[in-house]
């Protein structure tokens, strides 16, 4: 057997070192890809959790909006919103029915929430409920809410309010809840039944 020469031994060590460096570089890139995926997943999960909180805050905002609708109808003499809220910026009568839900990913009202305040077609929840006595608490954590109330295309119903002599008029309450940083938001819709005396 021939003995290895010193030059061959150095070349073998250099080749081994090169393989180790390539393997370490690949491991580093693999670790970076895994860390990037983890950070992306954590961010996504955080946004999902925040959006869920936005929806929960939407439930609180809906109760406040419903109370403001009732108070507005009562302060106007127990009349439907078409008369009692005609001067309110949160009450909007669309020109076409049925009206496409605002804030949908596509359609006629896709960008509604970004321009509705300037167009006088919605208002902040805090402005809507400011006239309600006692004033409800603000939404937690600096959460902001925009609200618009529109008539539905459902007919009035003289039997839905029970045997009270009241007639039910139906309205859509749309809410756009945004967290304080503005990263996540949630849109909700509820059909609200307002009972007013039959005329």
Secondary structure, 3 states (H helix, E strand, C coil): CCCCCHHHHHHHHHHHHHHHHHHHHHHHHHHHHHHHHHHHHHHHHHHHHHHHHHHHHHHHHHHHHHHHHHHHHHHCCCCCHHHHCCCCCCECCCCCCCCCCCCCCCCCCCCHHHHHHHHCCCEEHHHHHCCCCCCCCCCHHHCEEEEEEEECCCCCECCCCCCCCEEEEEEEEEEEEECCCCCCEEEEEEEEEEEEECC
